[in-house]
Amino acid sequence: MKYINGLYLSLVIIYFVQLASMTIFDDSYSGIATYISLGVFIIGTAFFINAKRLKVNEKE
């Protein structure tokens, strides 16, 4: 269940970055915000895959 919370947290961070890019910075840094969001997504996915792999190994 911890990895689901981690995925939810990464989703919240992604939306916060996009919201800040659109409202605070008036979309002038949208490219940088997109790269940050992509990085958060890749890191979150890597942690999720690692957690699932560890859970499968524990069952064996």
HELIX and SHEET records of a PDB file:
HELIX    1   1 LYS A    2  THR A   23  1                                  22    
HELIX    2   2 SER A   30  LYS A   59  1                                  30    
END                                                                             
